[in-house]
């Protein structure tokens, strides 16, 4: 709206009077949405995975968005990064509708980016591929699947839910639970890495000659991560 202020208040009011999205209050000074913002649905199912974009540089994000928008309107194109924040050469692209997902995955010939061949699949297929690669089954596989299907980053709707009252009328402000692994009488704090997997710091593990620690899965009501620890202690 700031870009059009130079046209004058009367011009703005006239432009907004027929809008089906915005309305002006009685004072003619405030604008708001007509309908309430709705939480997006089926983000996971409307997302695709693509790999083969090379090295990152300053214009890459914009070029990626232009590339995916050729197949349909996108809500987001997220560049995937490792623990050091380095671009992995792959992205998750969320399309606005299912027809765009189908158009991208079934286009013939397969999509290429600036002459480079891409590995493409639905985000769901990518999730299943990683579960098989890691050899996860049962609860560990379910936890991993739940982790990958859950939207990441800031979510205004989740933040609003946190502020809602609990059943007893009080707001819940309980801190996130910490998860520990008991090994040789010592509690090891399990931390999340950039992918949301549970890890322990090698320096926290007590030295026991010839011992091997292996722990998989997490129990109770902890559902934020699939925990897989395999630390060799042979020295």
N, C-alpha and C positions, 0 to 999 in steps of 0.2 A: 504494500500500500504506500510505503514511503516514496517509491519511484513515481507515483502518480499525484503526490501532494501538490506538485507545481501546477497541476491543472485546475486547482481550486476545489473548495469544499462542495460547491454546488455540482460540479462535474462528477465528483466521486459519488455523491448521493444519487444522482441520476443514473449512474452506471450500476449501482447496487440495487436499485429498486425492483428490478426484475430477476434478481438472483434467486436460485432455488437452493443455494447452499448457505448464504449469509443474510443477516437481517440487521437493520440499524435501529437503535433504541429511540425513545421519544425525544431525547435531548439532541439527537442528530450528531452525536459525538463519539458513540461507541458502536462497535461492530462485533457480532458473535455468530457462531455456527447455528444453523436452524436445527440440525439433528445432532445428537450426542455421538461422540467418537466411539466407535465399536472396536473391540479387540480383534485383530486379524485372526482368521482361522486357517487351518490346513497349510501353515507355512512350510512345514517339513515336506509334505506331499507336493508342494508347488516349487520345490527347490531342486536344482541340478548341481552336479559336480563336474568340473572340467579342469584338466591339467595339461601344461605344456606352454605356459605363457612367458617363459624365460626370466630374465633379470628385471628387478623393479627399477623404475625411474619415475620422475616427477609427473609425467603425463599418462602413466599406465592406467590409473584408476578411471580416468575419463575415457580412454580408448576401450577399456573393458566394458564400461557401461554402454558405449555406442555399439560395440560388437554384439552384446546380448540383446539390446533393444531392436536389432534387426529381426529377431524372431518373435518379438512380442514385448509388451511393456513390462519392465522389471520394477520390483519394489526395492531391491537391494542387490548389490554385487559385493560380496565380502572376500577380500584377499586373505588367504590363510597364511598364518605365520608360525614359526617355531618358537621355542622357549626364549630365544635371543631376539625375537621380534623380526626375524629375517623372513622375507617373502618365500613361500614354498614353491611358487610357480603354479599354484592351483587356487581355485576359487569355488565358493558356493554362490550360485545366483538364484535369487528368489523371484519367480515370475508372478505376475498379478493374477493369472488364470491358468487352468489346466491345459487349455488348447495351445498355449505358448510353450508349455513344457513339452508337449507332444511334437509340436513343430520343430523344436530344437533337437530333440532326441532322434527323430525319424527323418530328418532332412537328408537328402541324397544328392550329391556326395556329402560325406560327413563334414562338419564344420572345421575350418582351419582358421588360425589367427595369424594374420600377416605372413601367410605362406607356410606356417608351421602346423603340423598335424596335432590334433588334440585327442586326449583320452577323455571321453564323456560318458556319463551315466546319471541316472537319477540319484538323489541324495540317499534314498532308501537303499538302492543297490550298493552304493558306496558303504553305507553303514554295515550291511550284511557282509560285504567283502572284508572289511576290517575285523569283524567278529571272527570270521573263518581264519584270517591270517594269524590272529592272536590265539587261535585254538580255544575260544571261549564257549562254554556250554552252560546249560541250566541257569542258575541265578546270576552268575557272572555275565552271561550273555544278555539276560534280560536287563540287568543294571546298565550295561554298556549301551544297549539299544535305547533305554530310557534317557540316558545322558545325552545321546546324539540327537534325539528327537526334540529335546527341550530347547526352546529359543535361548540364545545367549545374549550377553550385553545388557544394557539398561532396558528395563521393561516398566513403563509407567503404570501399567495395569497391575503388575505384581507388587509394585511399591504401594499402590493404593490399597491392595488387599492386606498388606502388612499392617496398615493403620486401622483396619476395621476391628470392631470389638469382637472378643471371643464370646463363647456361650454364656459366661458369667457376667457379661457386660463390661469387662475390663479389656484394655488393649494389651495385646501380646507383644512384649518387647524382649523376649528371651533370646539370648545370644545363640549363634549357631553352635551345634555340638561339635566337640573335638573327638576324634577317633584315635584310639591307641592300640598298639599291638604288643602283647606281652611276650617277650622273648628272653629266656634265660634269667627271669626275675626282673627284667628291666622293661618299663613301658616306653615304646617307641611311638612318637607322634607321627601320624600319617597325614601327609600334606597333599594338596592337589597340584598337578603340573598344568601346563597350558592347555592340555587336551582334556583335563578333568579327571585324569587317572590318579589313583592313590599311590604315593611313593613315600619312602623313608630315607633319611639322610644316612649315607654310609658311615659317617663319623659318629652317629648315634648308636650304631650296632656294637655291642660288646664283643671283644675279641675272644673267640673260642677256637682253638686250633682244630682244624679238620671238620668244623661244623658247617652245615648248609641250612639256610633259612629259606622256606618257601611258604608264602601265605597268599591265598586267593579268596576273593569274595568279601562281602561285608554283611554283617547280620543286623538283627534288631530293626529299628526304624530308620537306619542310615541308608539313604537311597541316592546321595549325591554323586557317587562314583563307584565304578568297578575297580576294586583294589587288586593289583597284581604285583607282588614283590618277589623277586628271586635274586638273592644276594649270596654270592659264593664267598666263604670266609676262609678258604684254604690259603695258608701263608707259609 
